[in-house]
Amino acid sequence: MQRNYWPTTKWQAVDPTSLKMDPEKLSELEPVIKSEYSNINGIVVVRNGYIAYERYYNGCGPDNTHHVTSVTKSIISALIGIAIDARYIKNVDQKVLDFFPEYVPDAANRQKREITIRHLLTMTAPYPFEDWHEPLDKMCMQPDWVKYTLDMLGQQGNIGTFKYSTAGVHLLSAIITRSIGKSARKFANERLFKPIGMKEIPDYEMKSFGFEDLFGNNVKGWVKDPNSNSTGGWGLTLNPRDMARFGFLYLNRGNWDNNQIISGTWIDESTAMNLNNYGYLWWLREEDGASAYLALGDGGNVICCIPEKNLVVAIASEFIMNPRDRWTLIKEHIIPAVID
Protein backbone atom coordinates (compact mmCIF):
# COMPACT_ATOMS: atom_id res chain seq x y z
CA MET A 1 0.00 0.00 0.00
CA GLN A 2 1.39 3.42 -1.00
CA ARG A 3 1.56 5.84 1.91
CA ASN A 4 2.35 9.54 1.88
CA TYR A 5 3.56 9.53 5.49
CA TRP A 6 5.35 7.12 7.83
CA PRO A 7 5.52 7.65 11.59
CA THR A 8 9.33 7.46 11.63
CA THR A 9 9.96 10.80 13.31
CA LYS A 10 6.51 11.32 14.81
CA TRP A 11 3.03 9.89 14.75
CA GLN A 12 0.18 11.90 13.30
CA ALA A 13 -3.04 11.85 15.32
CA VAL A 14 -6.26 12.59 13.42
CA ASP A 15 -9.97 12.70 14.10
CA PRO A 16 -11.12 9.05 14.46
CA THR A 17 -14.08 9.76 12.15
CA SER A 18 -11.68 10.29 9.23
CA LEU A 19 -10.23 6.84 10.00
CA LYS A 20 -13.71 5.28 10.03
CA MET A 21 -13.74 4.83 13.78
CA ASP A 22 -16.64 5.80 15.99
CA PRO A 23 -15.48 8.51 18.47
CA GLU A 24 -18.41 7.80 20.77
CA LYS A 25 -17.44 4.15 21.04
CA LEU A 26 -13.82 5.15 21.70
CA SER A 27 -14.93 7.54 24.43
CA GLU A 28 -16.27 4.52 26.33
CA LEU A 29 -12.68 3.30 26.78
CA GLU A 30 -11.66 5.84 29.42
CA PRO A 31 -14.17 4.92 32.17
CA VAL A 32 -13.68 1.20 31.48
CA ILE A 33 -9.89 1.49 31.75
CA LYS A 34 -10.11 3.51 34.96
CA SER A 35 -12.52 1.11 36.64
CA GLU A 36 -11.46 -2.31 35.32
CA TYR A 37 -7.93 -1.97 33.94
CA SER A 38 -6.43 0.54 36.36
CA ASN A 39 -2.84 -0.71 35.93
CA ILE A 40 -2.78 0.49 32.29
CA ASN A 41 -0.19 3.28 32.03
CA GLY A 42 -0.59 4.07 28.35
CA ILE A 43 -2.67 3.02 25.35
CA VAL A 44 -2.22 3.88 21.67
CA VAL A 45 -4.73 2.81 19.01
CA VAL A 46 -3.50 3.14 15.42
CA ARG A 47 -5.76 2.76 12.39
CA ASN A 48 -4.51 3.09 8.78
CA GLY A 49 -1.21 4.38 10.17
CA TYR A 50 -2.64 7.27 12.21
CA ILE A 51 -3.28 7.55 15.93
CA ALA A 52 -7.02 7.34 16.50
CA TYR A 53 -6.85 7.21 20.29
CA GLU A 54 -4.08 7.79 22.85
CA ARG A 55 -4.31 8.12 26.63
CA TYR A 56 -1.92 7.96 29.60
CA TYR A 57 -2.62 7.16 33.24
CA ASN A 58 -0.97 6.90 36.64
CA GLY A 59 1.23 9.94 36.05
CA CYS A 60 2.74 8.56 32.82
CA GLY A 61 3.15 10.31 29.46
CA PRO A 62 4.19 9.41 25.89
CA ASP A 63 7.93 9.43 26.66
CA ASN A 64 7.78 7.15 29.70
CA THR A 65 9.22 3.72 29.03
CA HIS A 66 7.78 0.59 30.62
CA HIS A 67 9.12 -2.88 31.22
CA VAL A 68 7.08 -4.74 28.60
CA THR A 69 7.98 -8.20 30.01
CA SER A 70 7.29 -10.98 27.46
CA VAL A 71 6.55 -8.56 24.60
CA THR A 72 10.37 -8.80 24.41
CA LYS A 73 9.94 -12.31 22.96
CA SER A 74 8.22 -10.99 19.82
CA ILE A 75 11.10 -8.52 19.32
CA ILE A 76 13.55 -11.45 19.53
CA SER A 77 11.43 -13.26 16.92
CA ALA A 78 11.82 -10.28 14.57
CA LEU A 79 15.59 -10.23 15.15
CA ILE A 80 15.89 -13.93 14.31
CA GLY A 81 14.02 -13.20 11.06
CA ILE A 82 16.35 -10.30 10.24
CA ALA A 83 19.41 -12.46 11.05
CA ILE A 84 18.15 -15.20 8.70
CA ASP A 85 17.44 -12.64 5.94
CA ALA A 86 21.02 -11.37 6.35
CA ARG A 87 22.34 -14.96 6.30
CA TYR A 88 23.89 -14.81 9.76
CA ILE A 89 21.70 -17.82 10.55
CA LYS A 90 20.96 -20.46 7.87
CA ASN A 91 17.28 -21.11 8.62
CA VAL A 92 14.84 -22.01 11.40
CA ASP A 93 15.76 -25.68 11.11
CA GLN A 94 19.36 -25.08 12.15
CA LYS A 95 20.21 -27.06 15.27
CA VAL A 96 20.52 -25.09 18.52
CA LEU A 97 23.74 -26.88 19.50
CA ASP A 98 25.39 -25.69 16.24
CA PHE A 99 25.78 -22.30 17.94
CA PHE A 100 27.38 -23.65 21.12
CA PRO A 101 30.24 -25.88 19.89
CA GLU A 102 31.94 -25.74 23.31
CA TYR A 103 28.89 -27.32 24.96
CA VAL A 104 29.21 -31.11 25.26
CA PRO A 105 25.81 -32.78 25.74
CA ASP A 106 25.32 -36.06 27.55
CA ALA A 107 25.88 -38.82 24.96
CA ALA A 108 22.62 -40.51 26.03
CA ASN A 109 20.51 -37.42 25.32
CA ARG A 110 19.92 -37.68 21.58
CA GLN A 111 16.85 -35.43 21.80
CA LYS A 112 18.93 -32.39 22.75
CA ARG A 113 20.91 -32.65 19.49
CA GLU A 114 17.71 -32.56 17.41
CA ILE A 115 16.28 -29.32 18.82
CA THR A 116 16.17 -26.47 16.32
CA ILE A 117 15.61 -22.72 16.31
CA ARG A 118 12.06 -23.44 15.14
CA HIS A 119 11.35 -25.44 18.31
CA LEU A 120 12.48 -22.50 20.47
CA LEU A 121 10.41 -20.03 18.41
CA THR A 122 7.24 -22.13 18.63
CA MET A 123 7.72 -23.25 22.28
CA THR A 124 7.83 -26.90 21.22
CA ALA A 125 11.11 -27.95 22.85
CA PRO A 126 11.01 -30.26 25.90
CA TYR A 127 12.08 -29.14 29.40
CA PRO A 128 11.95 -30.93 32.76
CA PHE A 129 9.60 -28.46 34.47
CA GLU A 130 5.80 -28.65 34.41
CA ASP A 131 4.01 -26.43 31.92
CA TRP A 132 3.66 -22.83 33.20
CA HIS A 133 5.86 -23.67 36.20
CA GLU A 134 9.24 -22.66 34.82
CA PRO A 135 11.80 -21.99 37.60
CA LEU A 136 13.03 -18.74 36.09
CA ASP A 137 14.37 -17.48 39.41
CA LYS A 138 16.70 -20.50 39.44
CA MET A 139 18.16 -19.56 36.06
CA CYS A 140 18.71 -16.00 37.28
CA MET A 141 20.89 -17.26 40.15
CA GLN A 142 23.30 -19.03 37.79
CA PRO A 143 26.63 -17.56 36.71
CA ASP A 144 25.96 -18.91 33.20
CA TRP A 145 22.31 -18.77 32.13
CA VAL A 146 23.01 -20.26 28.71
CA LYS A 147 24.74 -23.38 30.03
CA TYR A 148 21.99 -23.83 32.63
CA THR A 149 19.31 -23.68 29.91
CA LEU A 150 21.22 -25.97 27.54
CA ASP A 151 21.49 -28.49 30.40
CA MET A 152 17.69 -28.33 30.85
CA LEU A 153 16.86 -28.39 27.14
CA GLY A 154 15.52 -31.66 25.75
CA GLN A 155 14.97 -33.22 29.18
CA GLN A 156 11.68 -35.14 29.58
CA GLY A 157 8.72 -34.85 27.25
CA ASN A 158 8.87 -34.90 23.46
CA ILE A 159 9.90 -32.45 20.79
CA GLY A 160 6.77 -30.94 19.26
CA THR A 161 4.67 -30.60 22.41
CA PHE A 162 3.86 -27.00 23.37
CA LYS A 163 5.57 -25.88 26.57
CA TYR A 164 6.05 -22.18 27.26
CA SER A 165 9.65 -21.36 28.17
CA THR A 166 11.22 -17.97 28.78
CA ALA A 167 14.68 -19.53 29.21
CA GLY A 168 14.36 -21.08 25.74
CA VAL A 169 13.95 -17.59 24.27
CA HIS A 170 17.07 -16.50 26.17
CA LEU A 171 18.91 -19.13 24.10
CA LEU A 172 17.65 -17.36 20.95
CA SER A 173 19.16 -14.10 22.20
CA ALA A 174 22.47 -15.92 22.79
CA ILE A 175 22.21 -17.41 19.27
CA ILE A 176 21.84 -13.88 17.86
CA THR A 177 24.99 -12.82 19.74
CA ARG A 178 26.91 -15.95 18.70
CA SER A 179 26.02 -15.63 15.00
CA ILE A 180 26.31 -11.84 14.63
CA GLY A 181 28.94 -10.92 17.21
CA LYS A 182 26.82 -8.31 18.98
CA SER A 183 24.08 -8.35 21.59
CA ALA A 184 20.40 -8.51 20.65
CA ARG A 185 20.09 -4.96 22.03
CA LYS A 186 22.80 -3.63 19.72
CA PHE A 187 21.50 -5.57 16.71
CA ALA A 188 17.93 -4.36 17.39
CA ASN A 189 19.06 -0.73 17.63
CA GLU A 190 20.85 -0.94 14.27
CA ARG A 191 18.57 -3.13 12.19
CA LEU A 192 15.10 -2.75 13.70
CA PHE A 193 14.59 0.19 16.08
CA LYS A 194 16.52 2.97 14.33
CA PRO A 195 15.12 2.38 10.80
CA ILE A 196 11.51 2.71 12.00
CA GLY A 197 12.09 5.59 14.41
CA MET A 198 11.96 3.68 17.70
CA LYS A 199 14.16 5.12 20.44
CA GLU A 200 17.63 3.66 20.79
CA ILE A 201 17.93 1.37 23.82
CA PRO A 202 20.97 2.44 25.86
CA ASP A 203 23.38 0.00 27.47
CA TYR A 204 23.05 0.04 31.24
CA GLU A 205 25.55 -1.72 33.44
CA MET A 206 23.97 -4.49 35.51
CA LYS A 207 25.44 -3.90 38.97
CA SER A 208 23.45 -6.70 40.58
CA PHE A 209 21.03 -9.43 39.59
CA GLY A 210 18.33 -9.20 42.25
CA PHE A 211 14.60 -9.33 41.56
CA GLU A 212 14.24 -5.55 41.19
CA ASP A 213 17.17 -5.39 38.74
CA LEU A 214 15.85 -8.21 36.58
CA PHE A 215 12.09 -7.76 36.75
CA GLY A 216 11.12 -4.85 39.00
CA ASN A 217 11.56 -1.12 39.40
CA ASN A 218 15.26 -1.08 38.51
CA VAL A 219 14.71 -2.46 34.99
CA LYS A 220 15.95 0.03 32.42
CA GLY A 221 17.09 -0.21 28.82
CA TRP A 222 17.33 -3.94 28.14
CA VAL A 223 18.35 -6.29 30.95
CA LYS A 224 21.34 -8.55 30.28
CA ASP A 225 22.68 -11.72 31.88
CA PRO A 226 26.08 -12.01 33.67
CA ASN A 227 27.72 -12.74 30.28
CA SER A 228 26.15 -9.66 28.64
CA ASN A 229 23.53 -11.50 26.57
CA SER A 230 20.37 -9.36 26.34
CA THR A 231 17.53 -11.19 28.08
CA GLY A 232 15.52 -13.01 25.43
CA GLY A 233 12.22 -13.54 27.19
CA TRP A 234 11.71 -10.26 29.07
CA GLY A 235 13.64 -7.21 30.24
CA LEU A 236 13.08 -4.68 27.44
CA THR A 237 11.66 -1.21 28.15
CA LEU A 238 9.60 0.61 25.52
CA ASN A 239 7.14 3.48 25.32
CA PRO A 240 3.64 2.86 23.90
CA ARG A 241 4.25 4.79 20.67
CA ASP A 242 7.31 2.67 19.91
CA MET A 243 5.34 -0.48 20.71
CA ALA A 244 2.81 0.74 18.13
CA ARG A 245 5.61 1.37 15.60
CA PHE A 246 6.74 -2.24 15.92
CA GLY A 247 3.16 -3.46 15.47
CA PHE A 248 2.71 -1.20 12.44
CA LEU A 249 5.89 -2.63 10.88
CA TYR A 250 4.35 -6.11 11.16
CA LEU A 251 1.03 -4.89 9.81
CA ASN A 252 2.96 -3.71 6.73
CA ARG A 253 4.62 -7.13 6.35
CA GLY A 254 8.03 -5.81 7.36
CA ASN A 255 8.09 -2.90 4.93
CA TRP A 256 8.74 0.63 6.22
CA ASP A 257 8.87 3.58 3.86
CA ASN A 258 10.09 1.38 0.97
CA ASN A 259 12.69 -0.37 3.13
CA GLN A 260 12.17 -4.08 3.75
CA ILE A 261 13.22 -4.30 7.42
CA ILE A 262 11.97 -7.90 7.87
CA SER A 263 10.92 -10.16 5.01
CA GLY A 264 7.17 -10.46 4.44
CA THR A 265 7.60 -14.24 4.31
CA TRP A 266 9.02 -14.23 7.85
CA ILE A 267 6.06 -12.25 9.14
CA ASP A 268 3.59 -14.56 7.37
CA GLU A 269 5.30 -17.61 8.89
CA SER A 270 5.49 -16.00 12.32
CA THR A 271 1.79 -15.23 12.45
CA ALA A 272 0.26 -18.21 10.59
CA MET A 273 -2.52 -19.85 12.61
CA ASN A 274 -1.84 -23.33 14.02
CA LEU A 275 -3.24 -25.76 16.58
CA ASN A 276 -1.22 -24.23 19.46
CA ASN A 277 -2.48 -20.69 18.64
CA TYR A 278 1.16 -19.68 18.84
CA GLY A 279 3.42 -18.62 15.97
CA TYR A 280 7.08 -17.60 16.18
CA LEU A 281 6.81 -16.00 19.66
CA TRP A 282 3.45 -14.39 18.81
CA TRP A 283 0.08 -15.40 20.29
CA LEU A 284 -2.63 -15.98 17.68
CA ARG A 285 -6.36 -15.29 18.05
CA GLU A 286 -9.32 -15.95 15.80
CA GLU A 287 -12.64 -14.92 17.28
CA ASP A 288 -15.92 -13.53 15.96
CA GLY A 289 -14.42 -13.01 12.54
CA ALA A 290 -11.46 -11.07 13.95
CA SER A 291 -8.05 -12.53 13.25
CA ALA A 292 -5.23 -11.10 15.36
CA TYR A 293 -1.66 -11.76 16.44
CA LEU A 294 -0.38 -10.42 19.74
CA ALA A 295 2.88 -9.79 21.54
CA LEU A 296 1.77 -10.43 25.12
CA GLY A 297 3.62 -9.62 28.32
CA ASP A 298 2.89 -10.35 31.95
CA GLY A 299 0.96 -7.66 33.79
CA GLY A 300 -1.00 -6.65 30.70
CA ASN A 301 1.56 -5.39 28.16
CA VAL A 302 0.30 -5.91 24.62
CA ILE A 303 0.97 -5.16 20.98
CA CYS A 304 -2.10 -6.40 19.13
CA CYS A 305 -2.21 -6.42 15.32
CA ILE A 306 -5.49 -6.95 13.47
CA PRO A 307 -4.61 -6.90 9.75
CA GLU A 308 -8.18 -7.00 8.34
CA LYS A 309 -9.03 -3.84 10.29
CA ASN A 310 -5.63 -2.19 9.65
CA LEU A 311 -5.45 -1.78 13.41
CA VAL A 312 -2.65 -1.81 15.99
CA VAL A 313 -3.30 -1.52 19.72
CA ALA A 314 -0.34 -0.94 22.04
CA ILE A 315 -0.86 -1.10 25.79
CA ALA A 316 1.84 -0.56 28.44
CA SER A 317 1.00 -1.55 32.01
CA GLU A 318 2.31 -1.50 35.55
CA PHE A 319 3.01 -5.06 36.62
CA ILE A 320 0.35 -6.66 38.81
CA MET A 321 -0.59 -10.29 39.36
CA ASN A 322 -3.54 -11.61 37.31
CA PRO A 323 -4.55 -8.45 35.45
CA ARG A 324 -7.71 -8.48 33.35
CA ASP A 325 -7.16 -9.90 29.87
CA ARG A 326 -6.47 -7.05 27.44
CA TRP A 327 -8.00 -9.04 24.58
CA THR A 328 -11.39 -8.56 26.29
CA LEU A 329 -10.87 -4.80 26.26
CA ILE A 330 -9.81 -4.84 22.59
CA LYS A 331 -12.64 -7.17 21.54
CA GLU A 332 -15.39 -5.40 23.44
CA HIS A 333 -14.40 -1.74 23.08
CA ILE A 334 -11.88 -1.17 20.27
CA ILE A 335 -12.84 -3.54 17.43
CA PRO A 336 -16.53 -2.47 17.68
CA ALA A 337 -15.43 1.16 17.17
CA VAL A 338 -14.24 0.30 13.65
CA ILE A 339 -16.83 1.30 11.06
CA ASP A 340 -16.49 -1.13 8.16
N, C-alpha and C positions, 0 to 999 in steps of 0.2 A: 504494500500500500504506500503510495506517494504521500509524504507529509511535508508541510511547509515549515514545521517547527519541531525541534526535539528538545526535551527538557534537560539538556546537558548542563547548561549554566544555571538555569532556574526553571521551575515549573510555572506554567500559566494556569491561573484559576479563572474559570468562567461561570456564568450563570448556568446552573444545572439544566434549565429548560432548553438551552441551546445544545445540550448534550443528550437530549431526550431522556432526562431524568426528572422525576416529579419532586419539586422542592418541598412540597407538603409532607410527602412520605419521608424524605430525608430529615425533615425537622423533628420527626418522631424519634430519631436516633438519640438525641441529647438526653432527654429524660430517662430513656431506657438504659443508656450507658451509666448515667449517674446512679440509678437505683439498683441495677442488676449486674453491672460490669465495672464496678467502681475502681478496679485496679488498672483500668486502661489509662495509659499516660498520653497516648497520641493515636489518632486515626486519620488516614488519608485514603480517600476514595477517588480513583482515577478512571475516567471513561473517555474513550477515543483519544487518550493521550493528554487530557486536561484534568486538572483537579476539580472535581464536582463538589467535594465536601472535605473539610479538614478541621479538626478540633483537637485541642490539647487540654489536659486535666492535671490535677495534683501538682500544680506549680511548674509544669513542664511547658516547653515551647518547641518550635520547629528545629532548633539547633541542638537540643538535648539528645545525647546518645543513650541507648538502653542496651543492657545485656539481652540479646535476642535468643539466648539458650540454643535449642536445637535447630533454629532457623539456619544456624551456622552450617549444618549438614548439607543443606541445599546449595549453599555457596561452594562447599567442597565438591559437590557433584558437578557444578559448572566448571570448576577448575580442572577436574579430571577430564571433562570433555574438551576443554581448551588445550590441555597437555597432549591429548590424543590427536587433536587436529594438527598440532605443531610437531607431531611425531616424537615427542619425548617419551611417550608410552605407546606400545604397539597397538593394543586394543583392549577391550574389556575382558577378554578371555586370557589375558596374560596372568600367569601364576603369581600369587602374592609373594611367595618365597624367592622368586626371581630378583626381587628388589633388596633382599636381605641375605646376600651370599655368605655373610659371616655367621648367620644363624644356622645351627646344626640341629635339625629336628630328630626326635626319637625315631629310630629305624622302624619301630613297630607301627608308628602312626602314619599310615599311607594317606589317610584322609587329608591331613594338613597340607601335603604336597599338591593336592588337587584343587585347593581353594583359589579362586580367581578374583580379580578386581570386581567382576560382575556380582559375585556372591556378597562382597562387602557393600556394594552399592544397593543391592536389593534386599539386604538383611536376611540372606539365606545361607549364611555360614553357621556351622555348629559351634556352640560354646557350652561349658559345663554348668552354667547357672540356669535357674529356672526363668522362663520367659517373664519379662518385665521385673525381674529381681536381680539386675546386674549390679555387682558390688563395685561400683565406680569409685567409691571412697578408697577401696583397697588399691586400685590402680594408682590413684593420686598419691599414695604413700610410698610408691616404688621409686628407686633412683632411675630406673629405666622402664618407662611406660611401654615402649615398643616391644621390648623383650618379654615383659609380663604378658602383653596381649598375644604375642606370637605363641607363647607357651600355652595359653588358654585356647587358642584358635584350633578348631577341628576336634575338640574333645567332646565326646558324647553326642548323641543325636546324629542326624544325617544331613549332608549337603542338600540344599533345596527346600528345607523346612524354614518358614519365616520365624526369625527370632531377632527382636530389636536389640541392637548393640551399639552403644556410643563408643566403646573402646575400638570396635571394628572400624569405625569412621576415623578414629585417630590414626589407625594404620594407613588409611588413604592419604591423610595429611603427610605422614612420613614418606609415603611412596612419591608424593609430589616433590618433596624435598630431595629424596634420593635420585629421582630421575631428572630434575631440573637444576639442582644445586642451589636452590634458594627456598626460603620458607613459604608456606602457603600464603601468609600475610603479604610478603613481598611480591610474590607472583600475582596475587589478586590485585594489589595496588597497580601493578604495571599493565596487566592484560585484561582486567575486568573492571575494577572500580574507576580508574582514571579515564578510560575511553568513554564511559557513559556519565561522567560527572559526579560520581559518588565521592565522598570525602576520603582522602588518603588515611589509612589506619596507621598511626604512629607506633613505633616499637617502644614498649615500656619494659623496663627491667623487672623481672619477677624476683622480688627480694625474699619472699617466702611462699610456701605452697599450702597455706591454711585454707579453710572453707571460704572465708571472705575474699581471699585473693583469687581463688579458682572459680567461685560461683556467686559470691555475694557482693557487698557494697564496694569492694576494692577492685572489681573487674573493670579494666579500662583497655582501650585498644583491642588487642586480640591476645588472649591468654596463651602462654606457651609452656611446654613441659620442661623438666630439668635439662633436657638436651636441645632446647630451643626449637622444637617442632611446634608449630601453631596447633592449638587444640582442634581436632577434627570435628568433634561432635557437639561442641558448645564453645562459649568463651569470646564470641565476637560482639562488639558493640556497634550499633547503627542508629541513625535517626530515621523516623518514619518516612520522610521523603526519599531517602536513599533506599529504604526497603522497597518503596514503590517503584523506584528506577529499576531495580533488579527484576521485579515482577514484570515491568513494562518491556524490558529486554526479552524476557521469555515469551511474552505475549506476541512480540514481533519476530519470533523464531530466531532469536540470536542476532538479528540485524539492528544496527543503531546508526542512523544517519549515513546510510550506504556503506557502513563498515560491518563486516560479518565477524562479530566478537566471538560467538559460539556457533557451531554449525547447526543449521535447522534440523538436520538428521538427528543430532545428539538430543536436541530438545524434544523431538517427536518420540525418540526411544525412551527418554527420561520420564515422559508423562503419559505413556501408552497404558491404558487400563489393563489390569490383570487380576487374577483371582485373589491376590493378597491386598489389592487396593493400595499398592505401594510401588512406585517406579524406582528411578535412580535417586534415592534420598528425597523423594517428594511423595506426599500422601495424595491419594486420588479419590475423588468423590463423584458419584453420578446419582443425582436425586431430583425428582420432579422435573425432569427434562433439563436440569442444569448440570453441566459437566465441568468440573473444576480440578485444578491441582494446587496443592498447598504446601508451603514451607511452614512447618508447625514447631513451635518451641514451648517448653514448659512455662507455666504461668500465664499463658495466653498471648504469646507473640506469634503473629501470623503474617505471611504474604500469600494472599489467595488470588489466583488467576482464573478468570472465567472467560475463555476465548470467544465463545459464541456471543457474549454480551460486550466484548471489548472492554473488560472491567478488571481492575486490579484494586484489591483492598489490602492496605498495610496497617497493622495494628501493633503498637509497642506497649508492653505492660510491665507493671511492677510485679515481681515474683510473689505469688501466694500459692498455697497448696489448693488443689482441686478448684481452679477457677471455672466459671461457666464456659461451656464450649462456644468458641467464637463463630463456628459454622452456623450455629443457631441464630446468632445476631445477623450474620450475612444473609442467611436464607430467609429470615423473617422480615428483615428491615431494609436490606440494601438491594438485593435482587428484585424485590417487588417494586422498587422505585424506578427501575428501568422501564421506559415506555417503548415497547417494540414497534 
